[in-house]
Amino acid sequence: MRDALGEVQSVLVLGGTSDIGIATVKALVERRTRTVVLAARDPDSSAAVREGLRPARVEAVAFDAADTGSHTAFVDDVFERFGDIDLALVAFGVLGEEDDPVNVAQVNYVGAVSIMSELARRMSGQGHGTIVLLSSVAGERARKSNYMYGASKAGADAFAQGLGDSLAGSGVHVMVVRPGFVKTKMTADLDPVPFSTTPDVVAGEIVKGLARGAHTVWVPPVLRVVMSVLRHVPRPVFRRLPL
């Protein structure tokens, strides 16, 4: 349950080694979050992260986004072991290769849909909670340079928005975060683009979005205008853009 000042007390990070996820948890711990559950394929990989989140209670658990058959039991186990979860941050994802579209869709879309559905079920039962999906501006309009990633994010983004609408009045809130290019270990081999940002900046915007009960957060905010323009560029022109 949130404290008397409305601050999140317990956080589940799905993608426990995500740079953005870690930065967000650090920001929340500074604001009195006391329980952090880091979920990753290899829980041991988060050892260094756990030390940096003291004095919060930090636990690491095994989680595979692609193994959707395990998600019901995973979520039930987390809620039973750690009690109510105030905030679940869906922070996993893969960029993918040109010959790997099914895996990109399986992780970024199917995996996200599966785990968000299970989180909504348990949070509805406890009567409160927030699900935050790390989406991307890439989902606003699939571009030829990363259309697999963009398409998978578009699907997860749309699902999260619809899920949030379906949960209105239940005490459960869904917030979609749409960053642009973020300088992380996942993008280390890519050249930065205009409006590039950092995990700490994204984390700051997430915290502010939570405080105001936002449904959608753009990082940086100017990308809301930029993507609105790109969505309406005629397709023959869009195809010629170096995107």
Secondary structure, DSSP 8 states (H G I E B T S, - for coil): ---TT----EEEEESTT-HHHHHHHHHHHTTT--EEEEEESSGGGGHHHHHTTTTSEEEEEE--TT-GGGHHHHHHHHHHHH---SEEEE-------TT-HHHHHIIIIIIHHHHHHHHHHHHHHHT-EEEEEE--GGGTS--TTSHHHHHHHHHHHHHHHHHHHHTTTTTEEEEEEEE-SB-SGGGTTS---TT-B-HHHHHHHHHHHHHHT-SEEEESTTHHHHHHHHHTS-HHHHHHS--
